[in-house]
C-alpha cells in the first residue's frame, strides 16, 4: 500500500474519468475490458454497458498516467451493432475528447456514434 501511495504521490498520475456519449436516438450496447491486478496476478475484467439515446455513461474512473493516451486504458472495447448507426473507433486517441470536470480533474468523452 505504501508503494502505491508513493508512486501516486510522485505527480505522474491524475485521477481521470472516461465517459461514453451516445448522440443517437437509439440505445447502444458495448463491453469495456480493463486489466486488473490481484494477489493472484493480472486478469481481464469485462463490464457490459448500455448507453441510452442522447445520454452518456461513466465507463471508468482511474488514476491515469500522464504520459499515456486515454484509449490505452481499455484492453478491449466491443460495440454491438445497431441498425443504421456507424461507430467511432475507441482505439483512436483522437476520438477521446479531453475536458476538465467540475472537480477540476481530466475527463475524457468518447462519442460512440459517428456524426
Secondary structure, 3 states (H helix, E strand, C coil): CHHHHHHHHCCCEEEEEEEEEECCCCCEEEEEEEEEEECCEEEEEEEEEEECCCEEEEEEEEEEECCCCHHHHCCEEEECCCCCCCECCCCCHHHEEEEECCCCCEEEEEECECC
